[in-house]
Amino acid sequence: MTLIKSISGIRGTIGGNVGDNLTPVDAVKFASAYGMFLKQAKPNKRLKVCIGRDARISGPMIHNLVVNTLIGLGIDVIDLGLSTTPTVEVAVPLEQADGGIILTASHNPKQWNALKLLNEKGEFLSGADGAIILEIAEKEAFDFVEVDNLGEITENDAYMDIHIDEVLNLPLVDVNVVKQKKFKVVVDGVNSSGGIIIPKVLEQMGVEVVKLYCEPNGHFPHNPEPLKEHLGDICKLVVEEKADFGIVVDPDVDRLAFISNDGEMFGEEYTLVAIADYVLSKTPGNTVSNMSSSRALRDITEKHNGSYQASAVGEVNVVELMKKTNAIIGGEGNGGIIYPEIHYGRDAVVGVALFLTYLANQEKTVAELRASYPQYFMSKNKIELTPQIDVDGVLKTMTEKYANENISTIDGVKIDFPTEWVHLRKSNTEPIIRIYTEAPTQKEADALAKRFVSELKTIAGL
């Protein structure tokens, strides 16, 4: 498995050969490169970095390597221990730190881990900054400090609670109205940090919690990507428990999916749509999501007289366009909610609190709420890549083939047909081409996907 270096960070599988996987040597190398990048930006400052991890089995090993590498560079570490991606993002500015590292491979299976790198605002690094770090790593241009100048570790495991407090203090979160509703919710924490933080925020909002896979031991009970085919257990349990709905998060708690009261998927795409509907009803404005996200957000934004724009895929690209357009809310169709009122990062905790407040003010079940939105259906597919395939060449051929359609090449190739669209792009996080389609019915979305998978395979010679 190749080590993947991108604006999403550095990720790979544990074990194997140096340079091909996320081995201890690679973890030290990229932590060193990040530390040197910070030191070069602020040469005469005693630096401080926040570090947290999800509950992956390899977490403690990678965590110790990264923390001690920074110490060796003379950088102080605020060790948040078991944490979530949005929690570390909240911690960095509160600690007035110079950066942050989250050790998580997000939705990837348990053999993966990664270093996600943050700037002093607690936001993901830009592509340009990422390129500088990769260059430092390549040259191995590291300069470690002498013994009297080693960094120091301060442990602080209070940040998940601080994160919850920050969320519950938001003007659009109403704990009292939620408490009156006495909701019952099933939570699938995929045996990672979400199993701690999501039940905690729910209990503080007066919700009865039924826990499923909430033991943070890193043994994921199913594929951790919160897609329908992986979530049979919680869909069944929501119905058995007569719960109001179910909540599923990925291992680092930046993606959020709901299960309706009837045991059906609310739809990851519609997490952002529903929460944006609530936020825009109180604070009208603009929205942003990425090119692979549903048209439904555009429809809801226009309903509230706002303007919608689509960015290239990748949280850093969404955030950049949100800032440019002063978006009130944004995110990604994979269940990633970005609410700038708290911070510019995908955050399932803020998503849960806003959704509960919205639901408490509606006289509707979750299934009825879902039915009230514009109906679009997506099909999400992928083709595994071999090193021999010229992906850019394949996408270029596809662009030429559909030159007469409404095409965007900001990120891969997106072809907008009158009532449906297809988005083809190389993943930042896995060696695959993603094929996303959307249409007015599931049958049409699946048929469009099948057609393009077949066309791509033919062009790639698979």
Legacy VTK file of the C-alpha trace (Angstrom):
# vtk DataFile Version 3.0
C-alpha trace
ASCII
DATASET POLYDATA
POINTS 462 float
0.000 0.000 0.000
1.433 3.374 -0.945
1.850 6.068 1.664
-0.594 8.814 0.646
0.494 12.435 1.030
-2.110 15.098 0.300
-3.851 18.200 1.643
-5.786 15.760 3.856
-2.518 14.914 5.655
-0.204 11.923 5.562
-1.884 8.549 5.818
-1.026 4.912 5.292
-1.404 1.394 6.612
0.489 0.227 9.692
3.403 -2.191 9.158
5.418 -2.948 6.040
8.262 -1.062 4.414
9.477 2.454 5.185
8.221 4.904 2.556
5.457 2.566 1.408
3.377 2.536 4.591
2.874 4.533 7.783
5.765 2.913 9.655
7.279 4.340 12.883
10.066 5.827 10.741
7.518 7.618 8.500
5.574 8.909 11.523
8.777 10.414 12.968
9.834 11.808 9.583
6.568 13.651 8.910
6.188 14.853 12.509
9.748 16.215 12.207
8.902 17.940 8.916
5.800 19.548 10.464
7.791 20.695 13.508
10.514 22.187 11.281
7.850 23.938 9.194
6.496 25.624 12.351
10.003 26.545 13.549
10.882 28.116 10.192
7.683 30.187 10.276
8.426 31.468 13.819
12.190 31.118 14.292
12.598 32.786 17.691
9.476 31.530 19.446
8.989 28.715 21.953
6.342 26.728 20.085
3.356 24.798 21.361
1.322 22.117 19.532
-1.913 20.337 20.562
-2.056 16.601 19.829
-5.046 14.252 20.050
-5.897 10.843 18.619
-8.873 8.630 17.882
-9.189 5.156 19.448
-7.386 3.193 16.716
-5.304 0.237 17.913
-2.168 1.876 16.471
-3.055 5.215 18.118
-0.889 4.986 21.269
2.172 3.885 19.249
1.896 6.663 16.629
0.953 9.158 19.359
4.115 8.437 21.402
6.318 8.674 18.322
4.841 12.015 17.219
4.791 13.602 20.695
8.414 12.671 21.416
9.568 13.817 17.979
8.157 17.299 18.677
9.769 17.276 22.131
13.072 16.487 20.405
12.595 19.587 18.230
12.144 21.741 21.337
8.366 22.125 20.843
6.008 21.956 23.829
3.082 19.561 23.497
-0.417 19.862 24.927
-1.369 16.179 24.969
-5.158 15.873 24.657
-5.012 12.060 24.640
-8.106 10.308 23.278
-9.931 13.026 21.361
-11.783 13.927 18.164
-10.747 15.913 15.110
-13.110 18.838 15.880
-12.049 18.804 19.554
-8.392 19.339 18.598
-9.493 22.067 16.168
-11.321 23.820 19.034
-8.356 23.344 21.423
-5.641 24.941 19.248
-6.918 28.571 19.403
-8.114 28.200 23.016
-4.600 27.078 24.011
-3.049 29.799 21.804
-1.026 26.984 20.271
0.999 27.287 17.063
-0.571 24.219 15.481
-2.149 20.846 16.068
-1.917 17.240 14.945
-4.782 14.763 14.942
-3.786 11.113 14.695
-6.642 9.497 12.816
-7.344 7.972 9.432
-10.913 9.218 9.742
-13.293 6.769 7.974
-10.548 4.356 6.818
-10.478 0.798 8.240
-8.502 -0.124 11.368
-5.173 -0.936 9.654
-4.866 2.726 8.606
-3.661 5.731 10.562
-2.672 9.274 9.646
-1.299 12.621 10.745
-3.783 15.421 10.048
-2.015 18.770 10.379
-3.495 22.052 11.650
-2.355 25.682 11.636
-2.539 28.098 14.584
-6.244 28.752 13.893
-7.007 25.057 14.339
-7.749 24.734 10.618
-6.248 22.317 8.093
-3.097 23.522 6.395
-3.320 24.959 2.897
-2.063 22.959 -0.068
0.936 25.335 -0.318
1.913 24.736 3.326
1.452 20.993 2.866
3.834 21.109 -0.108
6.520 22.838 2.004
6.209 20.119 4.673
6.537 17.351 2.077
9.662 19.075 0.727
11.208 19.290 4.221
10.391 15.588 4.743
11.925 14.657 1.394
15.186 16.467 2.191
15.117 15.231 5.820
16.233 18.746 6.747
15.676 18.305 10.485
17.498 20.122 13.270
16.856 18.691 16.739
17.597 20.622 19.938
20.173 19.929 22.646
19.181 18.366 25.944
18.549 21.607 27.863
16.078 22.817 25.239
13.793 19.779 24.907
10.081 20.511 24.756
7.714 19.709 27.625
4.490 17.689 27.701
1.361 18.986 29.427
-1.489 16.484 29.614
-5.004 17.873 29.364
-7.857 15.405 28.912
-10.608 17.976 29.593
-11.031 19.135 26.003
-13.898 16.876 24.972
-15.888 18.453 27.836
-14.694 21.955 26.884
-15.742 21.261 23.266
-19.234 20.221 24.446
-19.513 23.399 26.557
-18.557 25.548 23.547
-21.269 23.819 21.463
-24.011 24.080 24.104
-23.293 27.797 24.539
-24.035 28.576 20.885
-27.028 30.934 20.406
-28.808 28.496 18.042
-28.495 25.533 20.447
-31.419 25.395 22.905
-30.827 22.782 25.586
-34.060 23.541 27.458
-36.380 23.015 24.490
-34.593 19.692 23.729
-34.896 18.525 27.367
-38.666 19.044 27.270
-38.998 16.621 24.334
-37.430 13.663 26.203
-35.917 12.229 23.028
-34.526 8.705 22.890
-31.531 8.225 20.561
-29.368 5.241 19.594
-25.637 6.021 19.103
-23.161 3.957 17.072
-19.707 5.234 18.075
-17.851 2.599 15.979
-15.786 1.812 19.129
-13.838 5.071 18.890
-13.905 8.552 20.471
-17.454 9.208 19.265
-18.588 6.570 21.743
-17.557 8.980 24.513
-18.337 12.475 23.233
-21.683 11.892 21.458
-23.452 10.182 24.415
-22.051 12.931 26.687
-23.486 15.806 24.625
-26.826 13.981 24.302
-27.074 13.346 28.052
-26.320 17.003 28.778
-29.239 17.887 26.467
-31.584 15.584 28.409
-31.674 12.815 25.805
-32.020 9.128 26.741
-29.074 7.348 25.086
-28.951 3.749 23.859
-25.284 2.902 23.215
-24.126 0.628 20.408
-20.371 0.082 19.823
-19.389 2.920 22.167
-16.356 1.193 23.748
-13.285 3.161 22.534
-11.052 0.124 21.957
-10.339 0.645 18.243
-11.884 -2.674 17.201
-14.301 -1.306 14.610
-17.364 -3.619 14.547
-18.086 -2.757 10.901
-16.472 -0.715 8.139
-16.174 2.703 9.831
-17.403 4.723 6.864
-21.003 5.659 7.822
-22.691 4.328 4.678
-25.971 2.383 4.498
-24.365 -0.986 3.721
-22.365 -0.848 6.989
-25.173 0.207 9.337
-27.634 -2.685 9.513
-27.228 -3.096 13.294
-28.181 0.437 14.267
-31.043 0.599 11.722
-32.523 -2.495 13.398
-31.903 -1.225 16.943
-33.578 2.163 16.328
-36.817 0.336 15.438
-36.507 -2.209 18.297
-35.910 0.553 20.861
-38.703 2.735 19.394
-36.086 5.502 19.360
-36.681 8.956 17.871
-33.614 8.478 15.666
-30.085 7.086 15.506
-26.706 8.794 15.268
-23.627 7.360 13.573
-20.202 9.011 13.507
-16.884 7.963 12.006
-13.831 7.217 14.227
-12.673 10.860 14.527
-16.195 12.360 14.814
-16.124 14.808 11.910
-18.789 12.964 9.887
-22.382 12.592 11.019
-25.179 10.367 9.726
-28.711 9.977 11.079
-31.049 6.985 11.052
-34.739 7.986 10.873
-37.256 6.641 13.417
-38.418 4.031 10.849
-34.925 2.485 10.693
-34.171 3.984 7.267
-31.110 6.107 6.487
-31.800 9.843 6.741
-29.028 10.101 4.143
-25.561 11.476 4.854
-26.148 14.118 2.192
-29.214 15.357 4.079
-27.401 15.872 7.418
-26.059 19.179 6.091
-29.319 19.996 4.275
-31.454 19.680 7.448
-29.028 21.551 9.704
-28.558 24.296 7.092
-32.351 24.623 6.830
-32.487 25.341 10.579
-29.462 27.674 10.669
-30.599 29.673 7.598
-34.121 30.049 9.024
-32.562 31.901 12.009
-29.547 33.545 10.338
-30.061 33.905 6.557
-26.963 33.890 4.366
-24.826 31.914 1.943
-23.746 28.280 1.913
-20.958 26.179 0.400
-20.503 22.455 -0.118
-18.192 20.475 -2.365
-18.847 19.397 -5.939
-19.699 15.838 -4.884
-22.532 17.009 -2.620
-26.280 17.019 -3.282
-28.116 19.766 -5.171
-30.565 19.784 -2.250
-28.363 22.251 -0.310
-28.583 24.694 -3.222
-32.400 24.362 -3.191
-32.645 24.970 0.574
-30.258 27.942 0.426
-32.275 29.564 -2.347
-35.481 28.936 -0.363
-33.960 31.167 2.353
-32.836 33.739 -0.276
-29.160 32.884 0.098
-26.540 32.074 -2.490
-24.967 28.602 -2.861
-21.532 27.794 -4.307
-19.636 24.519 -4.808
-15.924 24.068 -4.089
-13.398 21.402 -4.991
-13.540 18.340 -2.720
-11.492 18.601 0.486
-12.327 20.401 3.700
-9.638 23.038 3.170
-11.240 23.967 -0.191
-14.741 24.206 1.316
-13.435 26.425 4.145
-11.583 28.709 1.719
-14.741 29.285 -0.355
-16.870 29.703 2.801
-14.582 32.506 3.963
-14.608 34.111 0.511
-18.433 34.103 0.325
-19.086 34.768 4.049
-21.053 31.520 4.240
-23.150 31.061 7.377
-22.861 27.275 7.180
-21.255 24.776 4.844
-19.666 21.390 4.684
-19.500 18.214 2.707
-22.179 15.793 1.612
-20.464 13.020 3.559
-22.141 14.296 6.737
-19.526 16.963 7.458
-21.000 20.103 9.071
-18.878 23.271 9.141
-20.404 25.975 11.331
-18.026 28.981 11.541
-19.789 30.281 14.660
-17.722 27.690 16.573
-14.818 26.892 14.180
-13.959 26.233 10.533
-13.901 22.435 10.633
-16.291 19.520 10.152
-17.877 18.805 13.520
-20.408 16.070 14.335
-20.875 17.404 17.898
-22.162 20.791 16.738
-24.229 18.973 14.092
-25.945 16.830 16.736
-26.780 19.825 18.969
-28.177 21.930 16.107
-30.195 19.012 14.705
-31.726 18.230 18.126
-32.714 21.879 18.604
-34.270 21.959 15.137
-36.148 18.682 15.700
-37.419 19.866 19.096
-39.009 22.878 17.387
-40.719 20.765 14.694
-43.910 18.808 15.149
-42.490 16.104 12.872
-40.781 12.752 13.201
-37.302 12.474 11.684
-38.757 10.438 8.785
-41.342 13.172 8.124
-38.646 15.840 8.260
-36.576 13.908 5.704
-39.609 13.555 3.405
-40.106 17.334 3.460
-36.836 17.996 1.577
-36.210 18.026 -2.181
-35.784 14.399 -3.242
-32.459 13.573 -4.851
-30.783 10.192 -4.864
-27.072 9.489 -5.035
-24.927 6.558 -5.986
-21.360 6.504 -4.647
-18.974 4.098 -6.360
-15.245 3.634 -6.748
-12.717 1.887 -8.970
-9.535 0.485 -7.374
-6.422 1.826 -9.075
-3.229 0.053 -10.042
0.023 2.062 -10.255
0.062 1.561 -14.060
-3.140 3.559 -14.666
-2.706 7.143 -15.886
-5.656 8.611 -13.982
-5.180 12.153 -15.294
-5.139 10.800 -18.856
-8.318 8.797 -18.234
-10.136 11.878 -16.854
-8.860 14.031 -19.744
-10.319 11.531 -22.242
-13.633 11.643 -20.371
-13.606 15.478 -20.485
-13.082 15.432 -24.252
-15.819 12.837 -24.730
-18.410 15.030 -22.956
-17.106 18.413 -24.141
-20.607 19.458 -25.283
-22.105 19.070 -21.776
-21.879 21.487 -18.820
-18.454 20.462 -17.466
-16.285 21.590 -14.523
-12.665 20.481 -14.164
-11.884 22.330 -10.917
-11.607 18.924 -9.237
-11.532 15.884 -11.498
-14.445 16.036 -13.944
-18.009 16.998 -13.049
-20.621 16.688 -15.793
-23.922 18.455 -15.093
-26.775 17.031 -17.160
-30.187 18.792 -16.961
-31.692 16.551 -14.222
-28.652 14.593 -13.007
-24.885 14.837 -12.601
-21.769 12.692 -12.361
-18.499 13.594 -10.593
-15.335 11.604 -11.336
-12.226 12.284 -9.269
-9.062 10.761 -7.900
-9.346 10.325 -4.104
-7.022 12.302 -1.804
-7.115 9.531 0.783
-7.201 6.174 -1.053
-5.804 4.757 -4.341
-9.180 4.911 -6.101
-11.262 6.914 -8.580
-14.550 7.981 -6.993
-17.677 8.031 -9.151
-20.540 9.991 -7.578
-23.876 10.429 -9.357
-27.139 12.121 -8.415
-30.564 11.885 -10.064
-34.286 12.251 -9.235
-34.588 8.494 -8.478
-32.224 5.873 -7.052
-32.679 3.737 -10.154
-31.510 6.591 -12.411
-28.560 7.431 -10.124
-27.447 3.768 -10.074
-27.852 3.431 -13.851
-25.804 6.589 -14.465
-23.083 5.307 -12.112
-23.010 1.902 -13.793
-22.651 3.554 -17.175
-19.727 5.724 -16.101
-17.945 2.919 -14.201
-18.101 0.908 -17.415
-16.860 3.840 -19.546
-13.972 4.546 -17.137
-12.901 0.902 -17.077
-12.910 0.779 -20.874
-10.772 3.931 -21.139
-8.379 2.694 -18.406
-8.125 -0.735 -20.026
-9.414 -2.584 -16.945
LINES 1 463
462 0 1 2 3 4 5 6 7 8 9 10 11 12 13 14 15 16 17 18 19 20 21 22 23 24 25 26 27 28 29 30 31 32 33 34 35 36 37 38 39 40 41 42 43 44 45 46 47 48 49 50 51 52 53 54 55 56 57 58 59 60 61 62 63 64 65 66 67 68 69 70 71 72 73 74 75 76 77 78 79 80 81 82 83 84 85 86 87 88 89 90 91 92 93 94 95 96 97 98 99 100 101 102 103 104 105 106 107 108 109 110 111 112 113 114 115 116 117 118 119 120 121 122 123 124 125 126 127 128 129 130 131 132 133 134 135 136 137 138 139 140 141 142 143 144 145 146 147 148 149 150 151 152 153 154 155 156 157 158 159 160 161 162 163 164 165 166 167 168 169 170 171 172 173 174 175 176 177 178 179 180 181 182 183 184 185 186 187 188 189 190 191 192 193 194 195 196 197 198 199 200 201 202 203 204 205 206 207 208 209 210 211 212 213 214 215 216 217 218 219 220 221 222 223 224 225 226 227 228 229 230 231 232 233 234 235 236 237 238 239 240 241 242 243 244 245 246 247 248 249 250 251 252 253 254 255 256 257 258 259 260 261 262 263 264 265 266 267 268 269 270 271 272 273 274 275 276 277 278 279 280 281 282 283 284 285 286 287 288 289 290 291 292 293 294 295 296 297 298 299 300 301 302 303 304 305 306 307 308 309 310 311 312 313 314 315 316 317 318 319 320 321 322 323 324 325 326 327 328 329 330 331 332 333 334 335 336 337 338 339 340 341 342 343 344 345 346 347 348 349 350 351 352 353 354 355 356 357 358 359 360 361 362 363 364 365 366 367 368 369 370 371 372 373 374 375 376 377 378 379 380 381 382 383 384 385 386 387 388 389 390 391 392 393 394 395 396 397 398 399 400 401 402 403 404 405 406 407 408 409 410 411 412 413 414 415 416 417 418 419 420 421 422 423 424 425 426 427 428 429 430 431 432 433 434 435 436 437 438 439 440 441 442 443 444 445 446 447 448 449 450 451 452 453 454 455 456 457 458 459 460 461
